[in-house]
Amino acid sequence: MPPIANTGSLQSWRERVGTLPPVLGEALDACVSRKLHEAECTDVLDLLGMLGCDAQTQAAALWFELARADPALWQERRAKLPAELQRLVDGQQAAEQVWALHAQRPPQGAAEGLRRLLLAIVRDLRVVFVLLARQLARMRAAANLADDERQALARLTRDIHAPLANRLGIWQLKWELEDLAFRYLQPDTYRRIARLLDERRADREAFIRESLDELQRALAAADIRADLAGRPKHIYSIWKKMQRKSLDFSDLYDIRAVRILVDNITDCYAALGVVHGRWPHLPNEFDDYIARPKANGYQSLHTAVIGPAGKTLEVQIRTHEMHRANELGVAAHWRYKEGGSGDAEFEAKIAWMRKLLEPRGDDDSTLAADLHTELLEDRVYLLTPKGEVFDLARGATVLDFAYLVHTEVGHRCRGAKVNGRIVPLTFQPQSGDRVEILTGKVADPSRDWLSPHHGYLNTSRARDKLRNWFRRIAHDTNLAVGRSMFERELRRLALSSADVGKLPAHFHLKNQDELLIALALGEITPGQIARVVQEAAQPAQPAVTQSSTPVASRHSTLDHSALSIEGIGNLLTTLARCCQPLPGDPVRGFITRGRGVSVHRADCASLARLARRDPDRVIEVSWGSAAAQAYEVDIELRGYDRKGLQKDVTSVISNAATHIIASSSRQFVRTGEVEMRFTLRVRDFEQLSALLGKLLALPNVIDVRRVGVG
């Protein structure tokens, strides 16, 4: 698409466009009064109009310019604007951190991370349109900038804006962004290719006219209605193809190309027959992307022939509908053009964005509702001090981040800073946060990091790396650590070890040594063991129950097991032995063959494996009201007295969703120690085990345990 002529002032743009919606007229008046980059603003407005953006998007582009030029005035006007318009401006301001990071010249290969970060912090697709339009307007005016500014602007365009336009299929902007960036970054190469094109332009245009005339007559004779056009080849695209296929300019056959648009698929193949009947084709240069569309959905027939005067000619044939879809980016062949494997989650997000670009017959309100929908993002994009971008599952901790950066960084991690502030290793950063990992000289990870109750690691990848580190330790060491943890847990919870011989079978292990090693490696938690020991001391309960609740109920409560299964009634259930779920645990169900529903803890590794193999057999399960039981327990805590200790202790207890029924404390002046006793209402022994572990981790706490019973 040829560049839109710069219309100059905003006032002349208003006169050319005519009556404006109030939301856009107000923004335009504010910018006119300040004379803010009027030539650039009119270019942006024209580009947004060409892309079909609404008046609110155009207004947001103008308000952003005002906010950047006069922050005080923007804050004054902001409160009077609709909340949605404020969010569109905020999205543009959030993107500024990506531009700042890019200006720091991050390491090679970091541009992809910055693109992902941009899409993570910009929640509304319309903001991306504004960013692309503004960047193209700046690139068109870049000849007036100082050389270093122009180079920086071109690099940003090459690394961020052009690939985003490509991925979203906004070809009208993508081609020009690429050519302008190429022109400023590699001026000699750009001029050489442009000169070669100019030298042959007259001959090439004459050849294209002759070819189009011949094709038009041949198609008309075959009674095929078609629109024909010569297809321009962009300079950057020519250079990329020369690089990709190691070709010289003279070896490119598609410098001369035509496109045939017809009404239906039948006419596509009929037109192909006419082309091949008119000129001999090159057998190795034919691709049928209609019968076999590209993975991204792109459809067209591509062929190359020996045209008039023995010159090669590329011909593309497609329907008008295919052409609109391809040009609007529904095909979005970004992976084909850029290379790389990408990932399914990010592609799904891009696919969602591209759907908003599809032509539709919906009314404006339906389209607006779609545009207002925020992108569902389950990843966070975090920055290293050097500006590198890493992505993690939402809910990951800074310790997870350390292991993602490098296994050794995780092993040597001693602390972390987020945006310059010291945070605990359990801190969960958000997209855009800059995370600095503080490391020691030697690897010395803690086994507490493996405990899910302590909340240090929330990604399986990090936990596996840590387990592998401990597996390399001598067998006897792991066995001793496991035995120490086991005995300490029983002692803390005041439980008997009389039935430990039955424990390995509960966890499908051969003997007690395997059980203790699994405990040391974090594959089994102390709380799980404590729960099984505690259950062994109680009368046996039936493992399998049958619900008699009518099927008519949407949430069928399983009376004996106190389980509620979504949409299913009268169904056999079994509590999985691998993870031993108890009331209050997050649980999910798996439909077995012949044994009804097996109920697992939501974080059960066995369930994760089953879900990967048969995801359709996983169902939602929750504990019914009969499961909401609690019991009282007394605990004792000893520690060295300090200011705020009791406040910290009660805060941990409260945050663990337990209730304090009674409490008392006494000080020992001679030793400087303090003893606290609490009567708590807890859900089960695993909750109690987790709570005791968190209390023991508090500064100055020496010991904490359940007060012995019986």
Phi, psi and omega per residue, in radians:
M1 nan 2.253 3.124
P2 -1.191 2.586 -3.139
P3 -0.996 2.484 3.067
I4 -1.299 2.369 -3.134
A5 -1.139 2.396 3.130
N6 -1.227 2.139 -3.049
T7 -1.539 -0.056 3.062
G8 1.553 -1.919 -2.982
S9 -1.525 2.762 3.082
L10 -1.194 -0.542 -3.140
Q11 -1.152 -0.728 3.100
S12 -1.159 -0.557 3.090
W13 -1.155 -0.707 3.105
R14 -1.064 -0.761 -3.131
E15 -1.126 -0.647 -3.121
R16 -1.235 -0.672 -3.083
V17 -1.389 -0.629 -3.129
G18 1.718 -2.590 -3.090
T19 -1.092 2.314 -3.114
L20 -1.945 2.586 2.992
P21 -1.056 2.591 -3.088
P22 -0.958 -0.683 -3.077
V23 -1.103 -0.610 3.128
L24 -1.435 -0.657 3.127
G25 -1.071 -0.688 3.132
E26 -1.131 -0.746 3.138
A27 -1.148 -0.723 -3.124
L28 -1.128 -0.709 3.123
D29 -1.090 -0.701 -3.136
A30 -1.102 -0.698 -3.121
C31 -1.314 -0.626 3.105
V32 -1.079 -0.702 -3.113
S33 -1.129 -0.438 -3.138
R34 -1.784 -0.085 -3.130
K35 0.878 0.980 -3.049
L36 -1.607 1.872 3.003
H37 0.686 0.949 -2.961
E38 -1.076 -0.702 -3.133
A39 -1.094 -0.752 3.135
E40 -1.174 -0.694 -3.127
C41 -1.114 -0.722 3.132
T42 -1.144 -0.646 3.094
D43 -1.103 -0.759 3.124
V44 -1.088 -0.760 -3.134
L45 -1.086 -0.715 3.113
D46 -1.120 -0.737 -3.132
L47 -1.146 -0.736 3.102
L48 -1.130 -0.653 3.070
G49 -1.116 -0.711 3.108
M50 -1.077 -0.616 -3.141
L51 -1.394 -0.057 3.122
G52 1.399 0.356 -3.138
C53 -1.270 2.623 -3.090
D54 -1.371 2.990 -3.096
A55 -1.091 -0.563 -3.132
Q56 -1.154 -0.660 3.098
T57 -1.145 -0.759 3.105
Q58 -1.100 -0.695 3.118
A59 -1.120 -0.687 3.140
A60 -1.096 -0.620 3.100
A61 -1.111 -0.687 3.135
L62 -1.268 -0.725 3.140
W63 -1.111 -0.580 3.107
F64 -1.104 -0.722 3.105
E65 -1.067 -0.694 3.107
L66 -1.158 -0.750 3.141
A67 -1.075 -0.620 -3.133
R68 -1.309 -0.634 -3.097
A69 -1.400 -0.588 -3.069
D70 -2.497 1.409 -3.093
P71 -0.992 -0.637 -3.115
A72 -1.143 -0.785 3.120
L73 -1.125 -0.670 3.128
W74 -1.089 -0.768 3.135
Q75 -1.089 -0.587 3.116
E76 -1.204 -0.717 -3.098
R77 -1.445 -0.443 -3.011
R78 -0.968 -0.816 -3.032
A79 -1.083 -0.368 -3.094
K80 -1.561 -0.096 -3.096
L81 -1.652 2.716 3.092
P82 -1.016 2.582 -3.106
A83 -1.039 -0.628 -3.127
E84 -1.135 -0.701 3.120
L85 -1.164 -0.652 3.077
Q86 -1.059 -0.719 -3.129
R87 -1.148 -0.628 3.115
L88 -1.135 -0.680 3.083
V89 -1.217 -0.719 3.120
D90 -1.047 -0.647 3.119
G91 -1.097 -0.693 3.091
Q92 -1.164 -0.674 3.117
Q93 -1.180 -0.632 3.119
A94 -1.113 -0.575 -3.137
A95 -1.156 -0.344 -3.136
E96 -1.045 -0.522 3.132
Q97 -1.187 -0.522 3.074
V98 -1.197 -0.732 3.127
W99 -1.095 -0.694 -3.136
A100 -1.142 -0.695 3.112
L101 -1.144 -0.702 3.132
H102 -1.137 -0.622 -3.135
A103 -1.117 -0.351 3.109
Q104 -1.379 0.045 -3.137
R105 0.944 1.195 -3.123
P106 -1.126 2.949 -3.084
P107 -1.042 2.800 3.121
Q108 -0.964 2.341 3.107
G109 1.585 -0.031 -3.097
A110 -1.430 -0.192 -3.076
A111 -1.071 -0.649 3.130
E112 -1.076 -0.726 3.095
G113 -1.096 -0.668 3.118
L114 -1.172 -0.637 3.088
R115 -1.103 -0.726 3.134
R116 -1.185 -0.695 3.088
L117 -1.050 -0.743 -3.140
L118 -1.023 -0.820 -3.117
L119 -1.238 -0.378 3.112
A120 -1.325 -0.648 -3.070
I121 -1.603 -0.327 3.078
V122 -1.718 1.823 -2.971
R123 -1.509 -0.313 -3.067
D124 -1.962 2.186 -3.076
L125 -1.007 -0.535 -3.109
R126 -1.089 -0.500 3.095
V127 -1.113 -0.664 3.122
V128 -1.096 -0.710 3.090
F129 -1.009 -0.776 -3.129
V130 -1.116 -0.767 -3.125
L131 -1.068 -0.726 -3.136
L132 -1.199 -0.762 -3.139
A133 -1.114 -0.752 -3.140
R134 -1.131 -0.687 -3.137
Q135 -1.150 -0.676 3.117
L136 -1.159 -0.697 3.099
A137 -1.070 -0.707 3.121
R138 -1.179 -0.683 -3.141
M139 -1.150 -0.620 3.122
R140 -1.142 -0.518 -3.122
A141 -1.744 0.142 -3.012
A142 -1.199 -0.341 -3.135
A143 -1.053 -0.390 -3.122
N144 -1.537 -0.036 -3.103
L145 -1.547 2.834 2.995
A146 -1.131 2.706 -3.009
D147 -1.038 -0.754 -3.104
D148 -1.160 -0.656 3.081
E149 -1.142 -0.746 -3.140
R150 -1.095 -0.730 3.131
Q151 -1.108 -0.774 -3.139
A152 -1.097 -0.723 3.124
L153 -1.123 -0.703 -3.136
A154 -1.180 -0.695 3.109
R155 -1.115 -0.732 3.107
L156 -1.068 -0.719 3.119
T157 -1.105 -0.806 -3.127
R158 -1.104 -0.715 -3.007
D159 -1.477 -0.582 -3.008
I160 -1.997 -1.038 -2.929
H161 -1.269 -0.822 -3.121
A162 -1.076 -0.804 3.086
P163 -1.081 -0.634 3.106
L164 -1.156 -0.749 3.096
A165 -1.078 -0.645 3.117
N166 -1.136 -0.817 -3.079
R167 -1.172 -0.597 3.114
L168 -1.478 -0.071 3.088
G169 1.306 0.398 3.127
I170 -1.543 1.260 -3.004
W171 -1.067 -0.619 -3.099
Q172 -0.953 -0.607 3.123
L173 -1.625 -0.583 -3.039
K174 -1.037 -0.837 -3.080
W175 -1.070 -0.782 -3.073
E176 -1.250 -0.652 3.067
L177 -1.036 -0.776 -3.133
E178 -1.129 -0.809 -3.103
D179 -1.114 -0.737 -3.116
L180 -1.188 -0.707 3.099
A181 -1.104 -0.741 3.125
F182 -1.097 -0.687 -3.118
R183 -1.077 -0.687 -3.089
Y184 -1.524 -0.480 -3.112
L185 -1.499 -0.582 3.131
Q186 -2.317 1.168 -3.010
P187 -1.054 -0.657 -3.112
D188 -1.144 -0.814 3.126
T189 -1.124 -0.722 3.133
Y190 -1.041 -0.832 -3.108
R191 -1.153 -0.602 -3.138
R192 -1.126 -0.800 -3.138
I193 -1.199 -0.704 3.115
A194 -1.081 -0.683 3.129
R195 -1.135 -0.722 3.105
L196 -1.104 -0.686 3.095
L197 -1.151 -0.752 -3.127
D198 -1.122 -0.672 -3.116
E199 -1.086 -0.529 -3.075
R200 -1.858 0.049 -3.012
R201 -1.026 -0.848 -3.089
A202 -1.072 -0.798 3.115
D203 -1.113 -0.712 -3.091
R204 -1.167 -0.736 -3.140
E205 -1.142 -0.659 3.092
A206 -1.142 -0.718 3.132
F207 -1.116 -0.753 -3.135
I208 -1.102 -0.754 3.137
R209 -1.062 -0.761 -3.136
E210 -1.127 -0.733 -3.135
S211 -1.142 -0.750 3.136
L212 -1.106 -0.710 3.116
D213 -1.076 -0.786 -3.136
E214 -1.109 -0.765 -3.127
L215 -1.142 -0.715 -3.128
Q216 -1.065 -0.750 3.123
R217 -1.151 -0.733 -3.112
A218 -1.169 -0.711 3.129
L219 -1.196 -0.678 3.105
A220 -1.111 -0.684 3.121
A221 -1.121 -0.514 3.122
A222 -1.568 0.130 3.131
D223 1.044 0.714 3.096
I224 -1.951 2.075 3.105
R225 -1.448 2.190 -3.041
A226 -2.617 2.644 2.984
D227 -1.862 2.287 -3.087
L228 -2.079 2.589 3.089
A229 -2.744 2.592 2.976
G230 -1.322 2.411 -3.081
R231 -1.767 2.030 -3.134
P232 -1.209 2.498 3.090
K233 -1.853 2.177 -3.096
H234 -1.398 2.621 -3.024
I235 -1.087 -0.770 -3.138
Y236 -1.114 -0.686 3.127
S237 -1.108 -0.686 3.099
I238 -1.084 -0.810 -3.103
W239 -1.119 -0.737 3.123
K240 -1.055 -0.705 -3.134
K241 -1.202 -0.661 3.079
M242 -1.069 -0.708 3.131
Q243 -1.222 -0.776 -3.049
R244 -1.140 -0.674 -3.073
K245 -1.870 0.134 3.132
S246 0.906 0.882 -3.117
L247 -1.924 2.676 2.963
D248 -1.512 2.810 -3.115
F249 -0.995 -0.666 -3.102
S250 -1.193 -0.278 -3.109
D251 -1.609 -0.047 -3.128
L252 -1.422 2.080 -3.108
Y253 -1.513 -0.327 -3.045
D254 -1.697 0.275 2.953
I255 -1.112 -0.552 3.047
R256 -1.818 2.006 -3.041
A257 -2.573 2.594 3.061
V258 -2.308 2.736 3.130
R259 -2.192 2.330 3.135
I260 -1.990 2.137 3.098
L261 -1.951 2.192 -3.103
V262 -2.175 3.131 -3.002
D263 -1.480 -0.545 -3.053
N264 -2.592 3.010 -3.069
I265 -1.153 -0.644 3.116
T266 -1.011 -0.729 3.130
D267 -1.196 -0.461 3.088
C268 -1.042 -0.877 -3.101
Y269 -1.261 -0.553 3.078
A270 -1.143 -0.720 3.110
A271 -1.145 -0.639 3.082
L272 -1.066 -0.709 3.097
G273 -1.102 -0.649 3.111
V274 -1.150 -0.761 -3.137
V275 -1.084 -0.832 -3.122
H276 -1.223 -0.465 3.079
G277 -1.318 -0.431 -3.109
R278 -1.467 -0.730 -3.085
W279 -2.337 2.607 3.074
P280 -1.171 2.407 -3.094
H281 -1.788 2.804 3.098
L282 -1.630 1.949 -2.985
P283 -1.000 -0.614 -3.081
N284 -1.434 0.004 -3.092
E285 -2.046 0.629 3.089
F286 -2.068 2.285 3.099
D287 -2.364 2.257 3.105
D288 -1.817 1.604 3.121
Y289 -1.577 0.139 3.011
I290 -1.546 -0.894 3.095
A291 -1.186 -0.623 -3.139
R292 -2.239 1.407 -3.126
P293 -1.041 2.690 3.031
K294 -1.121 2.814 -3.093
A295 -0.987 -0.452 -3.125
N296 -1.548 0.027 3.095
G297 1.688 -0.050 -3.112
Y298 -1.088 2.332 -3.134
Q299 -2.267 2.318 3.084
S300 3.113 2.787 2.940
L301 -1.759 2.283 3.106
H302 -2.084 2.252 3.056
T303 -2.542 2.782 3.076
A304 -2.242 2.396 -3.083
V305 -2.297 2.869 2.981
I306 -1.585 1.772 -3.019
G307 -1.497 -2.752 -3.137
P308 -0.967 2.538 3.103
A309 1.070 0.371 3.082
G310 1.249 0.332 3.141
K311 -1.694 2.519 -3.140
T312 -1.258 2.597 -3.113
L313 -2.519 2.212 3.044
E314 -1.575 2.411 3.129
V315 -2.221 2.213 3.023
Q316 -1.953 2.335 -3.084
I317 -2.236 2.226 3.121
R318 -2.744 2.949 3.064
T319 -1.420 2.862 3.079
H320 -1.053 -0.667 -3.138
E321 -1.132 -0.751 3.092
M322 -1.070 -0.708 -3.112
H323 -1.117 -0.753 3.119
R324 -1.105 -0.763 -3.138
A325 -1.089 -0.773 -3.126
N326 -1.149 -0.759 -3.099
E327 -1.196 -0.540 3.141
L328 -1.489 -0.078 2.981
G329 1.633 0.142 3.104
V330 -1.097 -0.590 3.069
A331 -1.223 -0.732 3.044
A332 0.764 1.207 -3.076
H333 -1.521 0.923 -3.113
W334 -1.205 -0.612 -3.113
R335 -1.204 -0.661 3.135
Y336 -1.099 -0.695 -3.081
K337 -1.380 -0.653 -3.002
E338 -1.708 -0.302 -3.085
G339 1.354 3.030 -3.132
G340 1.654 2.749 -3.038
S341 -1.630 -0.424 -3.121
G342 1.094 -2.833 3.045
D343 -2.617 2.740 -2.967
A344 -1.121 -0.689 -3.089
E345 -1.150 -0.780 -3.126
F346 -1.178 -0.675 3.102
E347 -1.099 -0.650 3.120
A348 -1.104 -0.663 3.115
K349 -1.152 -0.779 3.109
I350 -1.099 -0.695 3.127
A351 -1.079 -0.691 3.093
W352 -1.077 -0.742 3.124
M353 -1.089 -0.751 -3.080
R354 -1.127 -0.555 -3.125
K355 -1.064 -0.511 3.126
L356 -1.220 -0.239 -3.139
L357 -1.610 -0.130 -3.090
E358 -1.198 2.489 3.024
P359 -1.108 2.442 -3.119
R360 -2.551 2.754 3.130
G361 -1.718 0.085 -3.109
D362 -1.107 2.766 3.053
D363 -1.336 2.959 -3.040
D364 -1.069 -0.583 -3.098
S365 -1.169 -0.644 3.104
T366 -1.155 -0.756 3.119
L367 -1.093 -0.751 -3.139
A368 -1.088 -0.684 3.137
A369 -1.082 -0.693 3.108
D370 -1.140 -0.742 -3.097
L371 -1.173 -0.495 -3.095
H372 -1.396 -0.236 -3.126
T373 -1.182 2.201 3.137
E374 -1.316 2.577 3.109
L375 -1.212 2.288 3.092
L376 -1.407 1.948 -3.037
E377 -2.041 2.043 3.130
D378 -1.852 0.305 3.057
R379 -2.130 2.658 2.989
V380 -2.036 2.543 -3.072
Y381 -2.023 1.987 -2.991
L382 -2.006 2.659 -3.051
L383 -1.954 2.472 2.961
T384 -1.474 2.922 3.087
P385 -1.013 -0.413 3.137
K386 -1.543 -0.010 3.108
G387 1.630 0.060 3.058
E388 -1.227 2.602 -3.105
V389 -1.981 2.262 3.046
F390 -2.147 2.499 3.107
D391 -1.994 2.457 -3.108
L392 -2.369 2.805 3.041
A393 -1.098 2.495 3.099
R394 -1.050 2.380 -3.080
G395 1.730 -0.086 3.100
A396 -1.217 2.668 -3.120
T397 -1.722 3.013 3.082
V398 -1.147 -0.472 3.072
L399 -1.241 -0.656 2.999
D400 -1.006 -0.744 3.135
F401 -1.072 -0.725 3.141
A402 -1.043 -0.753 3.131
Y403 -1.232 -0.503 3.086
L404 -1.227 -0.707 3.119
V405 -1.036 -0.861 3.094
H406 -2.949 2.484 -3.132
T407 -0.992 -0.748 -3.104
E408 -1.172 -0.594 3.077
V409 -1.081 -0.705 3.092
G410 -1.116 -0.806 -3.120
H411 -1.088 -0.585 -3.072
R412 -1.670 0.087 -3.079
C413 -1.116 2.294 3.086
R414 -2.102 -0.297 -3.125
G415 -3.095 -3.112 -3.122
A416 -2.689 2.630 2.999
K417 -2.085 2.402 3.049
V418 -2.096 2.043 -3.078
N419 0.952 0.672 3.070
G420 1.478 0.001 -3.087
R421 -1.938 2.316 3.095
I422 -1.104 2.300 3.124
V423 -2.311 2.763 3.059
P424 -1.226 2.796 -3.112
L425 -1.169 -0.253 3.106
T426 -1.536 -0.010 -3.082
F427 -1.138 2.399 -3.140
Q428 -1.872 1.786 -3.104
P429 -1.275 2.881 -3.129
Q430 -2.018 2.864 -3.116
S431 -0.923 2.340 3.134
G432 1.639 -0.204 3.128
D433 -1.231 2.508 3.063
R434 -1.724 2.069 -3.028
V435 -1.942 2.204 3.073
E436 -2.018 2.152 -3.138
I437 -1.625 2.236 3.102
L438 -1.659 2.166 -3.008
T439 -2.105 2.738 3.014
G440 -1.684 3.107 -3.095
K441 -1.359 -0.474 -3.090
V442 -2.204 2.705 3.109
A443 -1.273 2.213 -3.135
D444 -2.678 1.058 -3.125
P445 -1.199 2.754 -3.132
S446 -1.747 2.475 3.082
R447 -1.183 -0.405 3.087
D448 -1.060 -0.432 3.138
W449 -1.088 -0.423 -3.113
L450 -1.392 -0.296 -3.091
S451 -1.298 2.122 3.127
P452 -1.115 -0.414 -3.103
H453 -1.304 -0.435 3.140
H454 -1.412 -0.343 3.023
G455 1.305 0.398 -3.138
Y456 -1.333 -0.728 -3.069
L457 -2.169 2.237 3.139
N458 -2.079 0.065 3.095
T459 -2.021 2.423 -3.110
S460 -1.145 -0.542 -3.136
R461 -1.082 -0.783 3.134
A462 -1.167 -0.727 3.130
R463 -1.092 -0.694 3.121
D464 -1.106 -0.712 3.123
K465 -1.093 -0.707 -3.124
L466 -1.221 -0.720 3.101
R467 -1.067 -0.717 3.127
N468 -1.062 -0.627 3.119
W469 -1.109 -0.775 -3.136
F470 -1.268 -0.493 3.101
R471 -1.128 -0.507 -3.121
R472 -1.279 -0.233 3.078
I473 -1.255 2.683 -3.113
A474 -0.968 2.530 -3.111
H475 -0.955 -0.791 -3.093
D476 -1.107 -0.603 3.118
T477 -1.146 -0.824 3.113
N478 -1.079 -0.680 3.133
L479 -1.110 -0.761 3.138
A480 -1.138 -0.735 3.123
V481 -1.102 -0.766 3.130
G482 -1.091 -0.720 3.128
R483 -1.140 -0.717 3.108
S484 -1.085 -0.746 3.122
M485 -1.123 -0.723 -3.112
F486 -1.105 -0.867 -3.121
E487 -1.143 -0.682 3.125
R488 -1.103 -0.672 -3.125
E489 -1.174 -0.755 3.115
L490 -1.119 -0.682 3.140
R491 -1.171 -0.733 -3.136
R492 -1.113 -0.637 -3.075
L493 -1.664 0.040 3.115
A494 0.982 0.798 3.129
L495 -1.885 2.703 3.133
S496 -1.499 2.576 3.095
S497 -1.763 0.397 -3.064
A498 -1.132 -0.548 -3.040
D499 -1.852 0.439 -3.083
V500 -1.163 -0.404 -3.136
G501 -1.100 -0.392 -3.128
K502 -1.543 -0.161 -3.036
L503 -1.117 -0.824 -3.077
P504 -0.924 -0.704 -3.119
A505 -1.096 -0.575 3.131
H506 -1.082 -0.572 -3.076
F507 -1.869 0.300 3.088
H508 1.014 0.732 3.109
L509 -2.009 2.742 -3.012
K510 -1.326 -0.708 -3.041
N511 -2.657 3.132 -3.069
Q512 -1.219 -0.552 3.100
D513 -1.049 -0.766 3.103
E514 -1.086 -0.657 3.113
L515 -1.097 -0.787 -3.099
L516 -1.191 -0.645 3.101
I517 -1.175 -0.713 3.095
A518 -1.079 -0.628 3.095
L519 -1.163 -0.748 3.134
A520 -1.124 -0.550 -3.116
L521 -1.568 0.026 3.101
G522 1.392 0.140 3.124
E523 -1.325 -0.424 3.008
I524 -2.236 2.395 -3.113
T525 -1.597 2.662 3.060
P526 -0.989 -0.611 3.141
G527 -1.106 -0.669 3.105
Q528 -1.103 -0.757 3.131
I529 -1.134 -0.774 3.139
A530 -1.051 -0.668 -3.140
R531 -1.114 -0.788 -3.111
V532 -1.148 -0.707 3.104
V533 -1.091 -0.748 -3.132
Q534 -1.129 -0.699 3.129
E535 -1.164 -0.611 -3.106
A536 -1.107 -0.445 -3.128
A537 -1.447 -0.110 -3.119
Q538 -1.817 2.832 3.085
P539 -1.014 2.482 -3.102
A540 -1.099 2.443 3.098
Q541 -1.922 2.537 3.099
P542 -1.100 2.309 -3.088
A543 -1.381 -0.455 -3.064
V544 -2.041 2.346 -3.137
T545 -2.274 2.760 3.137
Q546 -2.132 2.229 -3.127
S547 -1.496 2.436 3.073
S548 -1.930 0.216 -3.123
T549 -1.225 2.394 -3.134
P550 -1.025 2.612 -3.129
V551 -1.208 -0.385 -3.060
A552 -1.055 -0.455 -3.131
S553 -1.281 2.324 3.129
R554 -1.161 -0.763 3.070
H555 -1.815 1.681 -3.069
S556 -1.470 1.984 -3.101
T557 -1.459 2.237 3.107
L558 -1.512 1.890 -2.913
D559 -1.020 -0.832 -2.994
H560 -1.347 -0.643 -3.116
S561 -1.630 -0.073 -3.138
A562 1.005 0.632 3.104
L563 -1.872 2.548 3.079
S564 -2.099 2.105 -3.093
I565 -1.945 2.226 -3.032
E566 -1.063 2.036 2.976
G567 1.301 0.127 -3.063
I568 -2.282 2.362 3.079
G569 -2.259 2.910 3.063
N570 0.967 0.800 -3.002
L571 -2.150 2.373 3.097
L572 -1.156 2.377 3.136
T573 -2.296 2.624 3.107
T574 -2.380 2.349 3.043
L575 -1.405 2.150 -3.067
A576 -1.087 2.363 3.138
R577 -1.339 -0.400 -3.047
C578 -1.173 -0.575 -3.083
C579 -2.202 -0.142 3.026
Q580 0.906 1.081 -3.134
P581 -1.138 2.469 3.079
L582 -2.125 2.775 3.103
P583 -0.874 2.314 -3.107
G584 1.759 -0.423 3.098
D585 -1.225 2.466 2.956
P586 -1.094 2.231 -3.054
V587 -2.298 2.742 3.000
R588 -2.431 2.765 -3.114
G589 -1.930 2.680 3.076
F590 -2.293 2.165 -3.102
I591 -1.349 1.975 -3.126
T592 -1.566 3.027 3.075
R593 -1.674 1.794 3.058
G594 1.636 -0.162 -3.109
R595 -2.136 0.373 3.108
G596 1.194 -2.471 -3.100
V597 -1.759 2.171 3.036
S598 -1.610 2.147 -3.049
V599 -1.713 2.156 -3.102
H600 -2.075 2.756 2.880
R601 -1.080 2.566 -3.096
A602 -1.086 -0.492 -3.112
D603 -1.716 0.301 -3.095
C604 -1.204 2.262 -3.136
A605 -1.158 -0.632 3.122
S606 -1.119 -0.723 3.105
L607 -1.099 -0.698 3.136
A608 -1.053 -0.713 3.124
R609 -1.163 -0.737 3.114
L610 -1.113 -0.681 -3.122
A611 -1.158 -0.652 3.106
R612 -1.129 -0.602 -3.098
R613 -1.400 -0.739 -3.099
D614 -2.376 1.309 -3.063
P615 -1.106 -0.465 -3.087
D616 -1.256 -0.234 -3.100
R617 -1.664 0.040 3.073
V618 -1.542 2.258 -3.118
I619 -2.228 2.817 -3.132
E620 -1.433 2.335 -3.131
V621 -2.359 2.502 3.061
S622 -2.474 2.772 3.107
W623 -1.366 2.363 3.113
G624 -1.395 3.139 -3.083
S625 -1.114 -0.480 -3.138
A626 -1.163 -0.325 -3.111
A627 -1.503 -0.211 -3.045
A628 -1.382 1.127 -3.130
Q629 -1.849 2.765 3.111
A630 -2.596 2.792 3.082
Y631 -2.476 2.822 -3.070
E632 -1.597 2.556 3.126
V633 -2.585 2.547 3.112
D634 -1.826 2.365 3.083
I635 -2.223 2.707 3.129
E636 -2.223 2.339 -3.131
L637 -2.171 2.311 3.058
R638 -2.088 2.467 3.124
G639 -2.900 3.001 3.049
Y640 -1.456 2.275 -3.037
D641 -1.153 2.471 3.060
R642 -2.709 2.851 3.109
K643 -1.143 2.255 3.072
G644 1.499 0.046 -3.095
L645 -1.110 -0.818 -3.111
Q646 -1.124 -0.638 3.103
K647 -1.108 -0.743 3.132
D648 -1.113 -0.712 -3.124
V649 -1.110 -0.858 -3.127
T650 -1.148 -0.550 3.100
S651 -1.157 -0.744 3.112
V652 -1.099 -0.749 3.136
I653 -1.086 -0.745 -3.138
S654 -1.147 -0.760 -3.130
N655 -1.169 -0.348 3.116
A656 -1.472 0.147 3.108
A657 1.090 0.583 3.023
T658 -1.944 2.831 -3.065
H659 -2.035 2.365 3.075
I660 -1.562 2.073 3.125
I661 -1.591 -0.700 3.125
A662 -2.654 2.706 3.128
S663 -2.646 2.689 3.061
S664 -2.701 2.798 3.125
S665 -2.663 2.724 3.046
R666 -2.580 2.596 -3.110
Q667 -1.856 2.591 3.041
F668 -2.017 1.700 -3.012
V669 -1.062 -0.676 -3.054
R670 -1.122 -0.689 -3.106
T671 -1.717 -0.210 -3.103
G672 1.314 0.274 -3.121
E673 -1.687 2.854 3.071
V674 -2.360 2.510 3.096
E675 -2.111 2.235 3.124
M676 -2.098 2.451 3.072
R677 -2.183 2.400 -3.131
F678 -2.319 2.471 2.905
T679 -1.820 2.093 -3.025
L680 -2.069 2.703 2.954
R681 -1.869 1.986 -3.094
V682 -2.090 2.876 -3.096
R683 -1.432 -0.783 -3.081
D684 -2.850 -3.131 -3.070
F685 -1.269 -0.491 3.121
E686 -1.210 -0.680 3.062
Q687 -1.102 -0.714 3.107
L688 -1.115 -0.730 3.133
S689 -1.069 -0.767 3.129
A690 -1.095 -0.718 -3.130
L691 -1.110 -0.771 -3.138
L692 -1.089 -0.671 3.108
G693 -1.106 -0.699 3.138
K694 -1.216 -0.653 3.112
L695 -1.159 -0.684 -3.129
L696 -1.151 -0.441 -3.128
A697 -1.366 -0.158 -3.132
L698 -1.224 2.536 3.087
P699 -1.019 2.417 3.073
N700 1.378 -0.072 3.115
V701 -1.413 2.212 -3.118
I702 -1.595 -0.807 -3.080
D703 -2.738 2.656 3.055
V704 -2.606 2.322 -3.091
R705 -2.709 2.839 3.022
R706 -1.300 2.420 3.113
V707 -1.255 2.279 -3.061
G708 -0.966 2.555 3.130
V709 -2.003 2.704 3.052
G710 1.305 nan nan
